[in-house]
Amino acid sequence: MGRYLVGVVTVICGILLLIINQGKDFKEVEESIVIAIAIHF
């Protein structure tokens, strides 16, 4: 259950980051998502 919850939170964070960073380079957005995922593990 914990693992599933982490997955959901990670996806939500990723979507939020994509919305926030729409004007930025995709590479920057990708790095932000990687950092967000790393924080959860």
N, C-alpha and C positions, 0 to 999 in steps of 0.2 A: 504493500500500500504506500509506503514512504517513497519508494522508487517511482511509482506512478505519479505521485504528487509532485515530486521534483521535476519530472518530465513536463507536466502541465504548466508549472511555474516557469520553467525554461522557455517553453513555447510562447507563453504570454509575454515574458520579458523580451523575447526576440521580436514579436509583433510590435510591441511598444517602441522598441529601439528602431525598427524599420520606419514606423510612423514619424518618430522624432527626427530621424536622420535622413528623411526623404531628399533633402537638398544636397546631402554630402555624397562623396564617392562611395561606391559599393564596397570597396576594400575596407574603408574605415568602418562601415556598418558591420561587415563581417567580423572584423577584429572586436568590435563592441559586443557582438553576440558570443564570440568565443570567450571573452572575459566574463560575461554574464553566466555562461555555462560553467566555467572554471570555478566561480564563486560558490556554486551549488554543490560542487564535489570537493 
